[in-house]
Amino acid sequence: MNTIPSIFNEYQVPLTILNGNETISNPRLPIAVILLNIGSGGLYRNKILENLVKSGFSSIVSIDKNLGNYNVEEMLRNYPSVKFIIPRDTVSVGDMINIGMGEITEDYALVINDSIHVTSTLLSANVIERYIIQDYFCIAPKLVDYQRRPLPVRFTPAIEHYNLKPQFSDVISDKSTTLYPFDFVGIYNREKFIRFGGYDYTITSPYWQNLDFSLRAWLWGEEIIMTPLFQLAYEGEIPVPDTTPDHTQLRFYLKNGAPRYVENRCYIPISQFINYSRRAKLPLGLAYKEFMEARRWVAKNKYAFQQDLNMLIDKWGEKN
């Protein structure tokens, strides 16, 4: 497994970047949009881009895994203000978002994917002013299906059989907290996103990658909130995250479950190795190597931590 990244965009993906010849003047909404083309095979792309342009965002970045999914020259003619990016290597969803964050200059970015129903009134200026001005790390939407039925996308941290197993609900009130944004969808503070290192490219499972970064934000003192005033709907089938524990879940555990907060910093006690080696079921030498690498990563970021996982769960019960 690759070394845990210590800085934002440490993994440099080769890219094809295509810019139109038009800039967006006098945008109505002072945030960027990062559109991830990952699920629909381009079925809704034209409609989504058309409505994003009409919505008045200050910039739009469209990222696609496959150059062959559309005629680039035609897209540039139709949407000259959109920046199109095609990674030339295999990338995860988190990698795509990291790429998008590296390409924009706005303070905030809305991340959506091509399974989301996008209208020309996607966000109101009122929502932007009311929530972004308060400097939250991430504002996640209330999500509904194509029949406008609410989805259980508010997550609460809980431990089950010594493992983190978030509980879910579809009850969302103003400034409800959630452990992570479902399907990566949300409005992110770019400066904090970069400061926290972005998504860990060595965690390839979308579920564990999303949970890793979101939990890191919580452990480092930030919050992820939700509001029913920010609502999005899926066009068709709802994605079902694969929560199966795999080898990348072990790295997630070392970075987020193993650290212990003492006084004003976090560390991984060496005594945790015995527990980890049993969970990992790896050759002893490899398990020790992985453990010590995570221990060094936590030591490097020890003062960034404001709490550990047990403290987060205890406090969550008190305030929610």
Short mmCIF file of the C-alpha atoms (twelve columns), coordinates in Angstrom:
data_MODEL
# 
_entry.id   MODEL 
# 
loop_
_atom_site.group_PDB 
_atom_site.id 
_atom_site.type_symbol 
_atom_site.label_atom_id 
_atom_site.label_alt_id 
_atom_site.label_comp_id 
_atom_site.label_asym_id 
_atom_site.label_seq_id 
_atom_site.Cartn_x 
_atom_site.Cartn_y 
_atom_site.Cartn_z 
_atom_site.pdbx_PDB_model_num 
ATOM 1   C CA . MET A 1   0.000   0.000   0.000   1 
ATOM 2   C CA . ASN A 2   1.243   3.518   -0.802  1 
ATOM 3   C CA . THR A 3   2.460   5.899   1.870   1 
ATOM 4   C CA . ILE A 4   -0.217  7.952   3.643   1 
ATOM 5   C CA . PRO A 5   -0.227  11.376  1.922   1 
ATOM 6   C CA . SER A 6   0.866   14.260  4.115   1 
ATOM 7   C CA . ILE A 7   -0.059  17.187  1.832   1 
ATOM 8   C CA . PHE A 8   -2.908  18.081  -0.499  1 
ATOM 9   C CA . ASN A 9   -2.676  16.603  -4.010  1 
ATOM 10  C CA . GLU A 10  0.489   14.682  -3.203  1 
ATOM 11  C CA . TYR A 11  -0.621  12.224  -5.884  1 
ATOM 12  C CA . GLN A 12  -0.243  14.094  -9.177  1 
ATOM 13  C CA . VAL A 13  -2.615  12.615  -11.757 1 
ATOM 14  C CA . PRO A 14  -1.796  13.254  -15.451 1 
ATOM 15  C CA . LEU A 15  -4.666  15.257  -16.914 1 
ATOM 16  C CA . THR A 16  -6.162  16.483  -20.149 1 
ATOM 17  C CA . ILE A 17  -7.549  19.976  -19.455 1 
ATOM 18  C CA . LEU A 18  -9.718  21.777  -21.996 1 
ATOM 19  C CA . ASN A 19  -10.864 25.357  -21.512 1 
ATOM 20  C CA . GLY A 20  -13.459 27.258  -23.449 1 
ATOM 21  C CA . ASN A 21  -12.839 30.825  -24.620 1 
ATOM 22  C CA . GLU A 22  -15.415 32.467  -22.392 1 
ATOM 23  C CA . THR A 23  -15.346 33.597  -18.754 1 
ATOM 24  C CA . ILE A 24  -18.342 34.002  -16.480 1 
ATOM 25  C CA . SER A 25  -18.958 37.698  -15.802 1 
ATOM 26  C CA . ASN A 26  -20.997 39.002  -12.866 1 
ATOM 27  C CA . PRO A 27  -21.830 35.579  -11.370 1 
ATOM 28  C CA . ARG A 28  -24.949 35.415  -9.211  1 
ATOM 29  C CA . LEU A 29  -23.417 32.822  -6.856  1 
ATOM 30  C CA . PRO A 30  -19.819 33.387  -5.707  1 
ATOM 31  C CA . ILE A 31  -18.902 29.705  -5.530  1 
ATOM 32  C CA . ALA A 32  -17.485 27.134  -7.917  1 
ATOM 33  C CA . VAL A 33  -19.069 23.872  -9.023  1 
ATOM 34  C CA . ILE A 34  -17.173 20.599  -9.404  1 
ATOM 35  C CA . LEU A 35  -19.266 18.197  -11.488 1 
ATOM 36  C CA . LEU A 36  -18.226 14.544  -11.241 1 
ATOM 37  C CA . ASN A 37  -19.272 12.480  -14.258 1 
ATOM 38  C CA . ILE A 38  -19.189 9.033   -12.721 1 
ATOM 39  C CA . GLY A 39  -22.580 7.356   -12.753 1 
ATOM 40  C CA . SER A 40  -24.931 8.106   -15.630 1 
ATOM 41  C CA . GLY A 41  -22.628 7.507   -18.583 1 
ATOM 42  C CA . GLY A 42  -23.247 11.038  -19.832 1 
ATOM 43  C CA . LEU A 43  -27.021 10.594  -20.000 1 
ATOM 44  C CA . TYR A 44  -27.778 13.832  -18.121 1 
ATOM 45  C CA . ARG A 45  -24.559 15.764  -18.786 1 
ATOM 46  C CA . ASN A 46  -25.908 18.293  -21.288 1 
ATOM 47  C CA . LYS A 47  -28.946 19.119  -19.193 1 
ATOM 48  C CA . ILE A 48  -26.841 19.433  -16.042 1 
ATOM 49  C CA . LEU A 49  -24.252 21.717  -17.667 1 
ATOM 50  C CA . GLU A 50  -26.937 23.880  -19.245 1 
ATOM 51  C CA . ASN A 51  -28.625 24.422  -15.872 1 
ATOM 52  C CA . LEU A 52  -25.339 24.968  -14.041 1 
ATOM 53  C CA . VAL A 53  -24.440 27.730  -16.481 1 
ATOM 54  C CA . LYS A 54  -27.899 29.298  -16.029 1 
ATOM 55  C CA . SER A 55  -27.559 29.118  -12.228 1 
ATOM 56  C CA . GLY A 56  -24.841 31.767  -12.268 1 
ATOM 57  C CA . PHE A 57  -21.929 30.046  -10.514 1 
ATOM 58  C CA . SER A 58  -18.600 31.818  -10.754 1 
ATOM 59  C CA . SER A 59  -16.872 28.816  -12.354 1 
ATOM 60  C CA . ILE A 60  -17.723 25.269  -13.414 1 
ATOM 61  C CA . VAL A 61  -15.306 22.343  -13.615 1 
ATOM 62  C CA . SER A 62  -16.532 19.118  -15.219 1 
ATOM 63  C CA . ILE A 63  -14.414 16.029  -14.519 1 
ATOM 64  C CA . ASP A 64  -14.888 12.822  -16.458 1 
ATOM 65  C CA . LYS A 65  -13.166 9.469   -16.137 1 
ATOM 66  C CA . ASN A 66  -13.472 8.641   -19.808 1 
ATOM 67  C CA . LEU A 67  -12.599 10.927  -22.710 1 
ATOM 68  C CA . GLY A 68  -14.651 8.757   -25.036 1 
ATOM 69  C CA . ASN A 69  -17.908 9.572   -23.267 1 
ATOM 70  C CA . TYR A 70  -18.562 12.711  -25.312 1 
ATOM 71  C CA . ASN A 71  -17.416 14.919  -28.165 1 
ATOM 72  C CA . VAL A 72  -15.096 17.411  -26.494 1 
ATOM 73  C CA . GLU A 73  -15.106 19.966  -29.308 1 
ATOM 74  C CA . GLU A 74  -18.894 20.015  -29.324 1 
ATOM 75  C CA . MET A 75  -19.007 20.433  -25.529 1 
ATOM 76  C CA . LEU A 76  -16.553 23.344  -25.701 1 
ATOM 77  C CA . ARG A 77  -18.683 25.030  -28.367 1 
ATOM 78  C CA . ASN A 78  -21.881 24.549  -26.353 1 
ATOM 79  C CA . TYR A 79  -20.389 25.431  -22.953 1 
ATOM 80  C CA . PRO A 80  -17.417 27.760  -23.555 1 
ATOM 81  C CA . SER A 81  -17.295 28.871  -19.904 1 
ATOM 82  C CA . VAL A 82  -16.840 25.324  -18.544 1 
ATOM 83  C CA . LYS A 83  -13.446 23.752  -17.855 1 
ATOM 84  C CA . PHE A 84  -13.370 20.076  -18.851 1 
ATOM 85  C CA . ILE A 85  -10.863 17.741  -17.174 1 
ATOM 86  C CA . ILE A 86  -10.160 14.126  -18.108 1 
ATOM 87  C CA . PRO A 87  -7.731  12.190  -15.859 1 
ATOM 88  C CA . ARG A 88  -5.430  9.934   -17.890 1 
ATOM 89  C CA . ASP A 89  -4.992  7.452   -15.037 1 
ATOM 90  C CA . THR A 90  -7.525  5.449   -13.058 1 
ATOM 91  C CA . VAL A 91  -8.854  7.694   -10.305 1 
ATOM 92  C CA . SER A 92  -11.196 7.415   -7.341  1 
ATOM 93  C CA . VAL A 93  -14.043 9.815   -6.604  1 
ATOM 94  C CA . GLY A 94  -11.876 11.474  -3.961  1 
ATOM 95  C CA . ASP A 95  -9.074  11.938  -6.488  1 
ATOM 96  C CA . MET A 96  -11.501 13.673  -8.844  1 
ATOM 97  C CA . ILE A 97  -12.602 16.085  -6.117  1 
ATOM 98  C CA . ASN A 98  -8.969  16.797  -5.174  1 
ATOM 99  C CA . ILE A 99  -8.272  17.608  -8.830  1 
ATOM 100 C CA . GLY A 100 -11.261 19.942  -8.985  1 
ATOM 101 C CA . MET A 101 -10.264 21.756  -5.794  1 
ATOM 102 C CA . GLY A 102 -6.806  22.284  -7.242  1 
ATOM 103 C CA . GLU A 103 -8.260  23.902  -10.374 1 
ATOM 104 C CA . ILE A 104 -10.567 26.493  -8.791  1 
ATOM 105 C CA . THR A 105 -9.792  29.720  -6.948  1 
ATOM 106 C CA . GLU A 106 -13.106 30.351  -5.166  1 
ATOM 107 C CA . ASP A 107 -13.375 30.061  -1.382  1 
ATOM 108 C CA . TYR A 108 -16.194 27.493  -1.654  1 
ATOM 109 C CA . ALA A 109 -17.117 24.739  -4.073  1 
ATOM 110 C CA . LEU A 110 -20.300 22.764  -4.606  1 
ATOM 111 C CA . VAL A 111 -19.485 19.130  -5.382  1 
ATOM 112 C CA . ILE A 112 -22.195 17.200  -7.218  1 
ATOM 113 C CA . ASN A 113 -22.302 14.222  -9.549  1 
ATOM 114 C CA . ASP A 114 -24.174 13.423  -12.733 1 
ATOM 115 C CA . SER A 115 -26.854 11.411  -10.940 1 
ATOM 116 C CA . ILE A 116 -28.225 14.568  -9.322  1 
ATOM 117 C CA . HIS A 117 -31.167 16.470  -10.782 1 
ATOM 118 C CA . VAL A 118 -29.905 19.992  -11.429 1 
ATOM 119 C CA . THR A 119 -32.237 22.937  -12.032 1 
ATOM 120 C CA . SER A 120 -31.400 26.495  -13.021 1 
ATOM 121 C CA . THR A 121 -32.294 27.529  -9.444  1 
ATOM 122 C CA . LEU A 122 -30.025 24.974  -7.796  1 
ATOM 123 C CA . LEU A 123 -29.003 27.265  -4.932  1 
ATOM 124 C CA . SER A 124 -30.465 30.503  -3.672  1 
ATOM 125 C CA . ALA A 125 -28.320 33.455  -2.684  1 
ATOM 126 C CA . ASN A 126 -30.077 33.269  0.689   1 
ATOM 127 C CA . VAL A 127 -28.684 29.806  1.390   1 
ATOM 128 C CA . ILE A 128 -25.202 30.919  0.343   1 
ATOM 129 C CA . GLU A 129 -25.276 33.995  2.581   1 
ATOM 130 C CA . ARG A 130 -26.893 32.244  5.533   1 
ATOM 131 C CA . TYR A 131 -24.597 29.226  5.790   1 
ATOM 132 C CA . ILE A 132 -21.342 29.887  3.999   1 
ATOM 133 C CA . ILE A 133 -20.696 33.104  5.867   1 
ATOM 134 C CA . GLN A 134 -20.487 31.032  9.066   1 
ATOM 135 C CA . ASP A 135 -17.408 29.268  7.723   1 
ATOM 136 C CA . TYR A 136 -18.476 25.635  8.076   1 
ATOM 137 C CA . PHE A 137 -16.155 23.041  6.586   1 
ATOM 138 C CA . CYS A 138 -18.984 21.347  4.680   1 
ATOM 139 C CA . ILE A 139 -22.706 21.910  4.181   1 
ATOM 140 C CA . ALA A 140 -24.428 18.708  3.047   1 
ATOM 141 C CA . PRO A 141 -27.836 18.742  1.351   1 
ATOM 142 C CA . LYS A 142 -31.047 17.006  2.176   1 
ATOM 143 C CA . LEU A 143 -31.316 14.375  -0.548  1 
ATOM 144 C CA . VAL A 144 -34.518 12.934  -1.996  1 
ATOM 145 C CA . ASP A 145 -35.252 10.301  -4.623  1 
ATOM 146 C CA . TYR A 146 -36.869 10.955  -8.012  1 
ATOM 147 C CA . GLN A 147 -40.300 10.780  -6.343  1 
ATOM 148 C CA . ARG A 148 -39.142 13.420  -3.824  1 
ATOM 149 C CA . ARG A 149 -39.116 10.988  -0.908  1 
ATOM 150 C CA . PRO A 150 -36.466 11.870  1.706   1 
ATOM 151 C CA . LEU A 151 -33.418 9.625   1.902   1 
ATOM 152 C CA . PRO A 152 -31.709 8.589   5.170   1 
ATOM 153 C CA . VAL A 153 -28.542 10.620  4.598   1 
ATOM 154 C CA . ARG A 154 -27.913 12.047  8.050   1 
ATOM 155 C CA . PHE A 155 -25.299 9.922   9.812   1 
ATOM 156 C CA . THR A 156 -24.500 9.580   13.505  1 
ATOM 157 C CA . PRO A 157 -21.290 7.923   14.752  1 
ATOM 158 C CA . ALA A 158 -21.768 4.712   16.716  1 
ATOM 159 C CA . ILE A 159 -19.603 1.754   17.736  1 
ATOM 160 C CA . GLU A 160 -20.809 -1.772  17.068  1 
ATOM 161 C CA . HIS A 161 -18.646 -4.807  17.880  1 
ATOM 162 C CA . TYR A 162 -15.643 -2.483  18.353  1 
ATOM 163 C CA . ASN A 163 -16.102 -1.024  14.842  1 
ATOM 164 C CA . LEU A 164 -17.444 2.334   13.705  1 
ATOM 165 C CA . LYS A 165 -20.874 1.754   12.192  1 
ATOM 166 C CA . PRO A 166 -22.731 5.020   11.539  1 
ATOM 167 C CA . GLN A 167 -26.461 5.087   12.189  1 
ATOM 168 C CA . PHE A 168 -28.656 6.880   9.668   1 
ATOM 169 C CA . SER A 169 -31.826 8.960   9.627   1 
ATOM 170 C CA . ASP A 170 -33.892 11.003  7.187   1 
ATOM 171 C CA . VAL A 171 -34.855 13.568  9.851   1 
ATOM 172 C CA . ILE A 172 -33.023 16.788  9.057   1 
ATOM 173 C CA . SER A 173 -33.529 20.132  10.766  1 
ATOM 174 C CA . ASP A 174 -31.677 23.410  10.413  1 
ATOM 175 C CA . LYS A 175 -27.946 22.906  11.080  1 
ATOM 176 C CA . SER A 176 -28.285 19.207  11.833  1 
ATOM 177 C CA . THR A 177 -24.856 17.594  12.085  1 
ATOM 178 C CA . THR A 178 -23.871 14.581  10.028  1 
ATOM 179 C CA . LEU A 179 -20.747 12.447  10.196  1 
ATOM 180 C CA . TYR A 180 -20.207 12.616  6.438   1 
ATOM 181 C CA . PRO A 181 -21.937 13.886  3.278   1 
ATOM 182 C CA . PHE A 182 -23.676 11.099  1.395   1 
ATOM 183 C CA . ASP A 183 -22.183 10.413  -2.044  1 
ATOM 184 C CA . PHE A 184 -19.577 13.200  -1.438  1 
ATOM 185 C CA . VAL A 185 -22.239 15.823  -2.298  1 
ATOM 186 C CA . GLY A 186 -21.949 19.147  -0.498  1 
ATOM 187 C CA . ILE A 187 -20.553 22.674  -0.372  1 
ATOM 188 C CA . TYR A 188 -16.949 22.618  0.854   1 
ATOM 189 C CA . ASN A 189 -14.684 25.306  2.278   1 
ATOM 190 C CA . ARG A 190 -11.713 25.077  -0.102  1 
ATOM 191 C CA . GLU A 191 -9.091  26.484  2.262   1 
ATOM 192 C CA . LYS A 192 -9.979  23.964  4.964   1 
ATOM 193 C CA . PHE A 193 -10.257 21.175  2.405   1 
ATOM 194 C CA . ILE A 194 -6.680  21.803  1.292   1 
ATOM 195 C CA . ARG A 195 -5.395  22.327  4.836   1 
ATOM 196 C CA . PHE A 196 -6.806  18.936  5.863   1 
ATOM 197 C CA . GLY A 197 -4.995  17.268  2.960   1 
ATOM 198 C CA . GLY A 198 -7.985  16.347  0.799   1 
ATOM 199 C CA . TYR A 199 -9.056  12.776  0.165   1 
ATOM 200 C CA . ASP A 200 -6.517  10.025  0.800   1 
ATOM 201 C CA . TYR A 201 -5.782  8.456   -2.593  1 
ATOM 202 C CA . THR A 202 -4.416  5.309   -0.920  1 
ATOM 203 C CA . ILE A 203 -7.921  4.535   0.383   1 
ATOM 204 C CA . THR A 204 -9.570  3.379   -2.823  1 
ATOM 205 C CA . SER A 205 -12.987 2.325   -1.478  1 
ATOM 206 C CA . PRO A 206 -15.358 5.307   -2.026  1 
ATOM 207 C CA . TYR A 207 -17.146 4.647   1.265   1 
ATOM 208 C CA . TRP A 208 -14.007 4.458   3.416   1 
ATOM 209 C CA . GLN A 209 -12.379 7.323   1.516   1 
ATOM 210 C CA . ASN A 210 -15.365 9.576   2.177   1 
ATOM 211 C CA . LEU A 211 -15.601 8.511   5.807   1 
ATOM 212 C CA . ASP A 212 -11.853 8.951   6.348   1 
ATOM 213 C CA . PHE A 213 -11.772 12.555  5.178   1 
ATOM 214 C CA . SER A 214 -15.018 13.536  6.887   1 
ATOM 215 C CA . LEU A 215 -14.009 11.992  10.195  1 
ATOM 216 C CA . ARG A 216 -10.607 13.687  9.932   1 
ATOM 217 C CA . ALA A 217 -12.412 17.035  9.682   1 
ATOM 218 C CA . TRP A 218 -14.438 16.236  12.803  1 
ATOM 219 C CA . LEU A 219 -11.399 15.028  14.774  1 
ATOM 220 C CA . TRP A 220 -9.492  18.140  13.727  1 
ATOM 221 C CA . GLY A 221 -12.194 20.415  15.116  1 
ATOM 222 C CA . GLU A 222 -14.596 21.094  12.234  1 
ATOM 223 C CA . GLU A 223 -18.271 20.319  11.638  1 
ATOM 224 C CA . ILE A 224 -20.379 19.022  8.759   1 
ATOM 225 C CA . ILE A 225 -23.901 20.379  8.871   1 
ATOM 226 C CA . MET A 226 -27.138 19.901  6.942   1 
ATOM 227 C CA . THR A 227 -30.141 22.072  6.214   1 
ATOM 228 C CA . PRO A 228 -33.490 21.271  4.561   1 
ATOM 229 C CA . LEU A 229 -33.170 24.594  2.704   1 
ATOM 230 C CA . PHE A 230 -30.465 22.947  0.593   1 
ATOM 231 C CA . GLN A 231 -32.208 20.048  -1.134  1 
ATOM 232 C CA . LEU A 232 -31.172 17.958  -4.123  1 
ATOM 233 C CA . ALA A 233 -32.846 15.037  -5.871  1 
ATOM 234 C CA . TYR A 234 -31.544 12.012  -7.747  1 
ATOM 235 C CA . GLU A 235 -32.606 11.496  -11.342 1 
ATOM 236 C CA . GLY A 236 -32.887 7.726   -11.068 1 
ATOM 237 C CA . GLU A 237 -31.352 4.888   -9.092  1 
ATOM 238 C CA . ILE A 238 -29.905 5.766   -5.695  1 
ATOM 239 C CA . PRO A 239 -26.272 4.692   -5.248  1 
ATOM 240 C CA . VAL A 240 -25.734 2.035   -2.582  1 
ATOM 241 C CA . PRO A 241 -22.351 2.484   -0.877  1 
ATOM 242 C CA . ASP A 242 -20.251 -0.643  -0.490  1 
ATOM 243 C CA . THR A 243 -19.437 -0.605  3.227   1 
ATOM 244 C CA . THR A 244 -17.640 -3.958  3.152   1 
ATOM 245 C CA . PRO A 245 -14.454 -3.812  5.262   1 
ATOM 246 C CA . ASP A 246 -11.377 -4.289  3.078   1 
ATOM 247 C CA . HIS A 247 -7.647  -3.606  3.293   1 
ATOM 248 C CA . THR A 248 -8.238  0.158   2.951   1 
ATOM 249 C CA . GLN A 249 -10.571 0.037   5.958   1 
ATOM 250 C CA . LEU A 250 -7.530  -0.959  8.017   1 
ATOM 251 C CA . ARG A 251 -5.807  2.293   7.062   1 
ATOM 252 C CA . PHE A 252 -8.994  4.179   7.916   1 
ATOM 253 C CA . TYR A 253 -8.950  2.538   11.363  1 
ATOM 254 C CA . LEU A 254 -5.310  3.414   12.005  1 
ATOM 255 C CA . LYS A 255 -5.805  7.062   11.061  1 
ATOM 256 C CA . ASN A 256 -9.106  7.614   12.850  1 
ATOM 257 C CA . GLY A 257 -9.899  4.849   15.344  1 
ATOM 258 C CA . ALA A 258 -6.510  4.087   16.844  1 
ATOM 259 C CA . PRO A 259 -5.363  7.612   17.891  1 
ATOM 260 C CA . ARG A 260 -5.865  8.650   21.522  1 
ATOM 261 C CA . TYR A 261 -6.173  12.282  22.617  1 
ATOM 262 C CA . VAL A 262 -4.168  13.261  25.696  1 
ATOM 263 C CA . GLU A 263 -3.901  16.865  26.910  1 
ATOM 264 C CA . ASN A 264 -3.524  18.842  23.652  1 
ATOM 265 C CA . ARG A 265 -2.423  16.223  21.140  1 
ATOM 266 C CA . CYS A 266 -3.095  12.775  19.683  1 
ATOM 267 C CA . TYR A 267 -0.899  9.710   19.389  1 
ATOM 268 C CA . ILE A 268 -1.256  5.988   18.672  1 
ATOM 269 C CA . PRO A 269 -0.148  3.969   21.717  1 
ATOM 270 C CA . ILE A 270 2.340   1.260   20.782  1 
ATOM 271 C CA . SER A 271 0.145   -1.117  22.770  1 
ATOM 272 C CA . GLN A 272 -2.464  -0.766  19.989  1 
ATOM 273 C CA . PHE A 273 -0.292  -2.870  17.701  1 
ATOM 274 C CA . ILE A 274 -1.437  -6.183  19.189  1 
ATOM 275 C CA . ASN A 275 -5.081  -5.285  18.588  1 
ATOM 276 C CA . TYR A 276 -4.310  -4.027  15.081  1 
ATOM 277 C CA . SER A 277 -2.323  -7.104  14.062  1 
ATOM 278 C CA . ARG A 278 -5.251  -9.307  15.073  1 
ATOM 279 C CA . ARG A 279 -7.700  -7.217  13.076  1 
ATOM 280 C CA . ALA A 280 -5.464  -6.890  10.032  1 
ATOM 281 C CA . LYS A 281 -4.712  -10.591 9.579   1 
ATOM 282 C CA . LEU A 282 -1.554  -9.614  7.707   1 
ATOM 283 C CA . PRO A 283 1.953   -11.074 7.937   1 
ATOM 284 C CA . LEU A 284 3.460   -9.699  11.136  1 
ATOM 285 C CA . GLY A 285 6.172   -7.697  9.350   1 
ATOM 286 C CA . LEU A 286 3.699   -6.015  6.985   1 
ATOM 287 C CA . ALA A 287 1.255   -5.292  9.804   1 
ATOM 288 C CA . TYR A 288 4.061   -3.660  11.811  1 
ATOM 289 C CA . LYS A 289 5.132   -1.557  8.816   1 
ATOM 290 C CA . GLU A 290 1.579   -0.285  8.253   1 
ATOM 291 C CA . PHE A 291 1.092   0.389   11.953  1 
ATOM 292 C CA . MET A 292 4.310   2.372   12.320  1 
ATOM 293 C CA . GLU A 293 3.596   4.434   9.211   1 
ATOM 294 C CA . ALA A 294 0.208   5.435   10.615  1 
ATOM 295 C CA . ARG A 295 1.839   6.157   13.960  1 
ATOM 296 C CA . ARG A 296 4.279   8.551   12.251  1 
ATOM 297 C CA . TRP A 297 1.430   10.220  10.327  1 
ATOM 298 C CA . VAL A 298 -0.529  10.809  13.536  1 
ATOM 299 C CA . ALA A 299 2.614   12.111  15.267  1 
ATOM 300 C CA . LYS A 300 3.179   14.570  12.428  1 
ATOM 301 C CA . ASN A 301 -0.404  15.859  12.788  1 
ATOM 302 C CA . LYS A 302 -0.708  15.424  16.546  1 
ATOM 303 C CA . TYR A 303 -1.596  19.053  17.280  1 
ATOM 304 C CA . ALA A 304 -4.191  19.187  14.486  1 
ATOM 305 C CA . PHE A 305 -6.358  16.724  16.429  1 
ATOM 306 C CA . GLN A 306 -8.845  18.336  18.802  1 
ATOM 307 C CA . GLN A 307 -10.373 15.051  19.993  1 
ATOM 308 C CA . ASP A 308 -10.332 11.315  19.349  1 
ATOM 309 C CA . LEU A 309 -13.137 9.097   18.090  1 
ATOM 310 C CA . ASN A 310 -14.413 8.133   21.544  1 
ATOM 311 C CA . MET A 311 -14.590 11.784  22.560  1 
ATOM 312 C CA . LEU A 312 -16.457 12.661  19.362  1 
ATOM 313 C CA . ILE A 313 -19.081 9.991   19.989  1 
ATOM 314 C CA . ASP A 314 -19.550 11.090  23.611  1 
ATOM 315 C CA . LYS A 315 -19.912 14.764  22.649  1 
ATOM 316 C CA . TRP A 316 -22.236 13.909  19.765  1 
ATOM 317 C CA . GLY A 317 -24.657 12.302  22.185  1 
ATOM 318 C CA . GLU A 318 -24.588 15.403  24.375  1 
ATOM 319 C CA . LYS A 319 -25.316 17.983  21.689  1 
ATOM 320 C CA . ASN A 320 -27.584 16.120  19.251  1 
# 
